[in-house]
Amino acid sequence: MKKKFILSIGGLLFSAALTFGQATISPGKPQAGPIVITGATIHIGNGQVINNGYIAFNKGKITAVGEGSAPNTAGATVVDAAGKQVYPGFICPITSLGLVEIEEGARGTVDDSETGDLNPHVRSLIAFNTDSKVIPTVRANGIVLAQPTPEGGRVSGESSVMMLDGWNWEDAAYKKDIGIHLTWPVARAARGRRGGFQLPGAGPQESPAEIAQRAIDDLTSLFTQAQGYAAESRHTTTNIRLEAMRGLFNGTKKLFINADGAKEIAQAVSFAKRFKLQAVIVGGKDAYLVADILKQNNVPVILKETQTLPERDDDDVYQPYKMPYLLQQAGVLYGLTGIGFWRQRNLPFEAGEAVGYGLTKEQAVSMITLNNAKILGIDKTTGTLEVGKDANLFISNGDALDMLTLDVTNEYIQGRSVNLDTWHKQLYKKFSDKYGVPTKM
């Protein structure tokens, strides 16, 4: 007990040290007056591109978008973006960003999972750390919204969409409790990079298929109870687990199912259909093999990274790069995320990788803007640069999908001008000052 107490105190002190060592990056202030960006190439996010265009926004909302000169700039702050590119803010689903600060050796900075196997009531948003040093490094690459997601167990918990700018999680919350996360059982031993839930306490004589079936039976029992619970408007005793699942049955929450294999994806879709749930497949490495099932059941897929190796030795070596194009051709709605938390800053480059393997550049932009917004249920307010939507956007000197040319100069979240400084930039400036090297990164 004494050892545990000392470790706990050590974790708290370590977290405090991280907080006090935080780079001086304050959240943006509410938009004070109209802003008009002129002369830019504007990528709307839905495939449309406006050359030499303008975009105006006020009180956090887009008020005008068009080609040529802005019709009214009186009283507005004008940002000259001639020769630059304007994009909708990128959206990063399924991530531990804001939940993890240091992966190894610092347990006090890791808050992405809960003990136990069935935790639909665990809410990731209250663990979201707006003071994370990692967030500014991701935000500086044009990512403005994220979906911090719990991990572990069979039912991990529920996620929300968060703005990557705010004083606390209440400020940062964009859309609360949008979905519950489930890892589908795998009827074989994990191999390669494909993993799956292995039922604890499995007997030595049980086959992988029997273990997986027992896990599926447990899930079926849980969801049957939750369905019955949701059918009653009032209960004398509140069951917090089943109460959290109510939204799955009234359409206010989606079920995000981690599944990679074709068999597991088909099983997961059938499971969601049985309970009449809005399902989203996460991972989906074999999604192209069951694209017809996904399309018929209107089930979207959130792919995990393109810059990786194929799943099997006999797969096409370029299979991960081609996945977005294959789903595009099949008519399946697809989005993209990266891996973990700090690697999410590579999200635009992961999307750009698919451009050389079938996708057009604007389809790749849509993959991490409009498509992700549709999947997360926030496309009515963000994901494209259209009048009436939130002013979530950024300006880049070059192509935002190319790591050699992405250079974000201005960024706005709900019209707030976001500080683009990062801990990396501060360290670079510190030592460039010391050795007299150029300060431009």
C-alpha positions as a printed Julia matrix, in Angstrom:
441×3 Matrix{Float64}:
   0.0     0.0     0.0
   2.83    2.38    0.92
   4.57    1.62   -2.37
   1.36    2.34   -4.31
   0.94    5.62   -2.43
   4.49    6.7    -3.28
   3.96    5.78   -6.93
   0.73    7.79   -7.02
   2.43   10.84   -5.52
   5.27   10.4    -8.02
   2.78   10.35  -10.89
   1.09   13.51   -9.63
   4.43   15.32   -9.27
   5.44   14.21  -12.77
   2.15   15.5   -14.18
   2.65   18.79  -12.33
   6.14   19.09  -13.78
   4.7    18.66  -17.25
   2.11   21.34  -16.59
   4.61   23.89  -15.28
   6.96   23.08  -18.15
   4.21   23.74  -20.66
   4.99   26.05  -23.55
   3.26   29.43  -23.24
   0.43   28.88  -25.71
  -2.86   30.46  -24.74
  -6.22   29.51  -26.3
  -7.61   31.83  -28.93
  -9.99   34.63  -27.99
 -13.53   34.79  -29.44
 -13.72   36.43  -32.84
 -13.97   40.17  -32.25
 -14.99   41.3   -35.74
 -15.46   40.13  -39.33
 -12.48   38.59  -41.13
 -12.11   38.29  -44.9
  -9.46   36.14  -46.56
  -8.78   37.19  -50.14
  -6.87   36.04  -53.21
  -6.54   32.4   -52.15
  -7.1    29.04  -53.79
  -9.98   27.7   -51.69
 -10.54   23.97  -51.27
 -14.19   23.73  -50.23
 -13.86   20.14  -48.98
 -16.58   18.65  -51.19
 -14.41   18.4   -54.31
 -14.93   21.99  -55.42
 -11.96   24.37  -55.77
 -12.22   28.15  -56.14
  -9.24   29.92  -57.68
  -8.53   33.51  -56.65
 -11.36   33.33  -54.14
 -12.43   34.93  -50.89
 -13.98   33.64  -47.72
 -15.55   35.79  -45.0
 -16.6    34.85  -41.48
 -17.99   36.62  -38.46
 -19.0    35.52  -34.96
 -17.46   32.13  -35.69
 -19.6    31.41  -38.76
 -18.79   31.56  -42.48
 -20.77   34.38  -44.07
 -19.55   34.38  -47.68
 -17.44   32.29  -50.08
 -16.82   33.1   -53.7
 -14.5    33.83  -56.61
 -12.86   37.15  -57.36
 -12.94   40.2   -55.13
 -14.84   40.13  -51.86
 -18.03   42.2   -52.22
 -17.76   43.89  -48.82
 -14.68   44.33  -46.66
 -15.74   47.47  -44.8
 -14.89   47.17  -41.12
 -13.34   43.75  -41.6
  -9.82   42.48  -40.98
  -8.54   41.56  -44.44
  -6.03   38.73  -44.74
  -4.18   38.75  -48.05
  -3.71   35.11  -49.04
  -2.64   35.62  -52.65
  -0.77   32.54  -53.84
  -1.81   30.57  -50.75
  -4.25   27.71  -50.13
  -7.26   27.69  -47.81
  -8.6    24.39  -46.47
 -11.32   23.27  -44.07
  -9.78   22.29  -40.75
  -8.76   18.65  -40.77
 -10.62   16.25  -38.48
  -8.92   13.4   -36.66
 -11.22   10.56  -35.5
 -10.3     7.61  -33.26
  -7.25    8.92  -31.42
  -5.71    9.02  -27.95
  -4.68   12.65  -28.48
  -5.31   14.57  -25.28
  -5.57   11.34  -23.29
  -1.91   10.34  -23.49
   1.11   12.56  -22.99
   4.01   10.1   -22.68
   3.44    6.5   -23.78
   6.11    4.61  -21.87
   7.3     4.96  -18.3
   4.9     7.72  -17.21
   1.62    6.11  -16.19
   0.42    9.34  -14.62
   0.2    10.86  -18.11
  -1.83    8.01  -19.66
  -5.62    8.09  -19.27
  -7.0     6.25  -22.3
  -8.45    3.14  -20.69
 -10.4     1.88  -17.7
 -10.25   -1.39  -15.81
 -12.83   -4.01  -16.71
 -14.21   -5.3   -19.99
 -17.62   -3.64  -20.29
 -17.4     0.11  -19.8
 -19.94    1.83  -22.09
 -20.42    4.53  -19.42
 -16.78    5.72  -19.4
 -16.58    9.18  -21.01
 -13.33   10.2   -22.67
 -14.12   13.92  -22.81
 -13.68   14.5   -19.06
 -10.14   13.08  -19.31
  -9.23   15.31  -22.26
  -6.17   17.4   -21.39
  -6.27   20.77  -23.14
  -2.81   21.58  -21.72
  -1.15   18.71  -23.55
   2.11   19.7   -25.23
   1.27   17.32  -28.06
  -1.92   19.08  -29.16
  -0.21   22.24  -30.53
   2.16   20.11  -32.65
  -0.84   18.37  -34.22
  -2.87   21.56  -34.56
   0.01   23.28  -36.36
  -0.5    20.86  -39.26
  -4.09   21.98  -39.85
  -5.94   19.54  -37.58
  -8.6    21.42  -35.62
 -10.97   18.72  -34.34
 -10.33   15.29  -32.83
 -12.25   12.38  -31.36
 -10.36   11.24  -28.24
 -11.3     7.58  -27.9
 -11.12    5.17  -24.95
  -9.35    1.85  -25.42
  -9.22   -1.55  -23.75
 -11.74   -4.27  -22.99
 -14.61   -5.33  -25.21
 -16.72   -2.18  -24.74
 -14.26    0.64  -24.08
 -16.51    3.61  -23.45
 -17.91    6.63  -25.25
 -16.18    9.38  -27.18
 -16.82   13.02  -28.04
 -15.55   15.41  -30.68
 -13.19   18.0   -29.19
 -11.76   21.25  -30.49
  -7.97   21.4   -30.3
  -8.12   24.77  -28.55
  -9.63   25.63  -25.19
  -8.95   26.3   -21.53
 -10.55   23.05  -20.34
 -12.57   20.13  -21.63
 -15.82   22.03  -21.22
 -14.5    24.78  -23.52
 -13.09   22.26  -26.0
 -16.17   20.04  -26.33
 -17.58   20.31  -29.86
 -20.11   17.47  -29.79
 -20.48   15.36  -26.67
 -20.87   11.59  -26.38
 -21.35   10.76  -30.05
 -20.63    7.05  -29.88
 -19.62    3.92  -28.01
 -16.59    1.82  -28.9
 -16.48   -1.94  -29.22
 -13.68   -4.33  -30.2
 -15.03   -7.3   -32.13
 -13.78  -10.74  -31.01
 -11.29  -12.42  -33.34
 -11.7   -16.16  -33.88
  -7.99  -16.84  -34.21
  -4.75  -16.06  -32.51
  -3.53  -12.53  -33.19
  -0.83  -12.36  -35.86
   1.13   -9.63  -37.55
  -0.33   -6.25  -36.61
  -3.88   -7.54  -36.41
  -5.08   -7.96  -32.87
  -8.35   -8.65  -31.2
 -10.01   -9.18  -27.89
  -9.11  -12.47  -26.22
 -11.66  -13.53  -23.62
 -10.07  -13.72  -20.15
 -10.35  -16.98  -18.27
 -10.53  -19.12  -21.39
 -10.1   -22.83  -20.68
  -7.09  -24.7   -22.08
  -9.33  -26.94  -24.2
 -11.23  -24.1   -25.87
 -10.46  -23.33  -29.5
 -10.05  -19.74  -30.71
 -13.45  -20.03  -32.4
 -15.11  -21.13  -29.14
 -13.47  -18.29  -27.22
 -14.62  -15.75  -29.79
 -18.15  -17.16  -29.87
 -18.4   -16.94  -26.1
 -17.35  -13.28  -26.29
 -19.96  -12.64  -29.01
 -22.61  -14.31  -26.85
 -21.69  -12.01  -23.97
 -21.97   -8.97  -26.23
 -25.33  -10.17  -27.52
 -26.56  -10.55  -23.94
 -25.35   -7.04  -23.01
 -26.95   -5.39  -26.04
 -30.21   -7.31  -25.56
 -30.38   -5.99  -21.99
 -29.53   -2.48  -23.17
 -32.2    -2.62  -25.88
 -34.83   -3.64  -23.35
 -33.65   -0.98  -20.92
 -33.82    1.71  -23.63
 -37.4     0.72  -24.47
 -38.51    1.97  -21.05
 -38.48    5.75  -20.59
 -38.14    5.56  -16.8
 -36.54    3.2   -14.33
 -36.8     3.01  -10.58
 -33.08    2.2   -10.47
 -30.62    3.67  -12.96
 -28.1     1.31  -14.52
 -25.27    3.62  -15.61
 -23.89    1.14  -18.14
 -27.22    0.55  -19.85
 -28.17    4.23  -19.56
 -25.03    5.17  -21.5
 -26.1     2.78  -24.27
 -29.59    4.29  -24.62
 -28.4     6.62  -27.37
 -27.44    3.65  -29.56
 -31.1     2.68  -29.8
 -32.63    6.13  -30.29
 -30.13    7.13  -32.99
 -28.2     9.77  -31.03
 -25.04    7.64  -30.78
 -23.13    5.43  -33.17
 -21.42    2.13  -32.47
 -17.76    2.25  -33.5
 -16.6    -1.34  -34.02
 -12.91   -2.18  -34.26
 -12.66   -4.97  -36.84
 -10.04   -5.73  -39.47
 -10.71   -9.15  -41.02
 -13.4    -9.7   -43.65
 -15.17  -12.28  -41.47
 -15.13  -10.04  -38.42
 -16.38   -7.04  -40.4
 -19.28   -9.08  -41.81
 -20.14  -10.36  -38.32
 -20.01   -6.86  -36.87
 -22.29   -5.46  -39.58
 -24.76   -8.3   -39.0
 -24.66   -7.66  -35.25
 -25.4    -3.95  -35.71
 -28.19   -4.73  -38.16
 -29.81   -7.14  -35.69
 -30.07   -4.37  -33.08
 -30.79   -1.62  -35.66
 -27.71    0.38  -34.72
 -25.73    2.95  -36.69
 -22.38    1.2   -37.05
 -18.95    2.44  -38.09
 -16.12    0.01  -38.83
 -12.77    1.14  -37.45
  -9.58   -0.26  -38.99
 -11.17   -2.32  -41.74
  -7.99   -3.68  -43.3
 -10.07   -6.17  -45.31
 -12.95   -3.74  -45.93
 -12.4    -3.86  -49.71
 -13.2    -7.61  -49.64
 -16.65   -6.99  -48.14
 -17.35   -3.59  -49.69
 -20.69   -4.84  -51.04
 -21.88   -5.69  -47.51
 -20.76   -2.29  -46.22
 -22.48   -0.43  -49.04
 -25.73   -2.4   -48.78
 -25.95   -1.69  -45.07
 -24.73    1.92  -45.31
 -21.83    1.25  -42.93
 -18.86    3.65  -43.22
 -15.23    2.81  -42.49
 -12.55    4.77  -40.67
  -9.24    3.55  -42.03
  -6.14    3.55  -39.84
  -3.16    5.04  -41.7
  -2.02    4.39  -45.26
   1.72    4.54  -44.65
   2.03    0.97  -43.47
   2.75   -2.55  -44.7
   0.09   -4.87  -46.15
  -1.66   -7.24  -43.76
  -0.64  -10.5   -45.46
   2.5   -11.67  -47.22
   0.61  -12.33  -50.46
  -1.17   -8.96  -50.51
  -0.28   -6.27  -53.01
   2.57   -4.3   -51.41
   0.66   -1.09  -52.2
  -2.64   -2.36  -50.73
  -2.76    0.13  -47.82
  -2.18    3.04  -50.21
  -4.97    1.84  -52.51
  -7.6     1.21  -49.82
  -9.25    4.67  -49.96
  -9.54    4.44  -53.75
 -11.04    0.93  -53.6
 -13.7     2.09  -51.15
 -14.3     5.22  -53.21
 -14.95    3.05  -56.27
 -17.25    0.76  -54.28
 -19.36    3.68  -53.08
 -18.53    3.13  -49.39
 -18.2     6.19  -47.17
 -14.68    6.18  -45.72
 -12.57    8.41  -43.51
  -9.02    8.26  -42.23
  -7.17    8.51  -38.96
  -3.58    8.01  -37.95
  -2.05    6.02  -35.12
  -1.97    6.92  -31.44
  -1.69   10.58  -30.53
   1.47   12.49  -31.6
   1.55   10.72  -34.97
  -1.8    12.31  -35.81
   0.18   15.31  -37.03
   0.93   13.14  -40.08
  -2.77   12.79  -40.93
  -2.66   15.1   -43.99
   0.38   13.23  -45.32
  -1.34    9.86  -44.8
  -4.21   11.24  -46.9
  -1.79   12.58  -49.5
  -0.26    9.09  -49.86
  -3.53    7.88  -51.41
  -3.37   10.51  -54.15
  -0.68    8.58  -55.98
  -2.79    5.41  -55.89
  -6.13    6.38  -57.4
  -7.68    9.19  -55.36
  -7.78   12.71  -56.71
  -6.28   15.4   -54.49
  -9.72   16.8   -53.63
 -11.03   13.34  -52.74
  -8.09   13.0   -50.35
  -8.94   16.38  -48.8
 -12.58   15.27  -48.41
 -11.42   12.06  -46.71
 -10.1    14.0   -43.7
 -12.65   16.82  -43.76
 -16.17   16.19  -45.09
 -16.03   12.37  -44.93
 -14.78   12.32  -41.35
 -17.39   14.95  -40.45
 -20.18   12.81  -41.94
 -19.04    9.73  -40.08
 -18.86   11.63  -36.78
 -22.24   13.29  -37.38
 -20.92   16.86  -37.43
 -21.14   17.61  -41.17
 -23.97   20.11  -40.68
 -21.59   22.45  -38.87
 -18.12   21.64  -40.22
 -16.15   19.66  -42.8
 -16.61   22.08  -45.71
 -16.21   25.81  -46.27
 -19.85   26.75  -46.84
 -21.98   29.64  -45.67
 -23.52   29.0   -42.27
 -20.95   26.48  -41.11
 -18.39   27.06  -38.38
 -15.27   28.93  -39.43
 -12.94   25.96  -38.91
 -10.2    26.53  -41.47
  -6.56   27.29  -42.1
  -4.27   28.97  -44.63
  -1.17   27.2   -45.96
   1.63   28.53  -48.14
   1.59   25.26  -50.06
  -0.19   21.95  -50.63
  -1.46   20.78  -47.23
  -1.19   17.1   -48.2
   2.52   17.35  -48.96
   4.94   17.38  -46.03
   7.42   19.41  -48.08
   4.99   22.25  -48.76
   2.51   22.31  -45.86
   3.16   25.57  -44.02
   0.21   26.77  -41.95
   0.28   30.54  -41.52
  -3.19   31.21  -40.1
  -5.7    28.91  -38.42
  -9.18   29.48  -37.06
 -11.48   27.37  -34.89
 -15.02   28.75  -34.77
 -13.52   32.02  -35.95
 -10.94   32.2   -33.15
  -7.41   32.86  -34.35
  -5.36   29.92  -33.06
  -1.83   30.24  -31.73
   0.39   28.16  -34.05
   3.37   28.11  -31.72
   4.56   24.71  -30.51
   7.07   23.32  -28.05
   9.1    22.15  -31.06
   9.21   25.66  -32.52
  10.2    27.18  -29.19
  13.06   24.73  -28.77
  14.15   25.33  -32.35
  14.2    29.09  -31.8
  16.04   28.71  -28.49
  18.94   26.82  -30.02
  18.92   28.66  -33.33
  19.42   31.84  -31.29
  22.28   30.18  -29.49
  24.09   29.03  -32.64
  23.0    31.82  -34.97
  21.16   29.69  -37.53
  18.03   30.79  -39.46
  14.89   30.64  -37.34
  12.46   29.58  -40.08
  11.38   25.95  -39.69
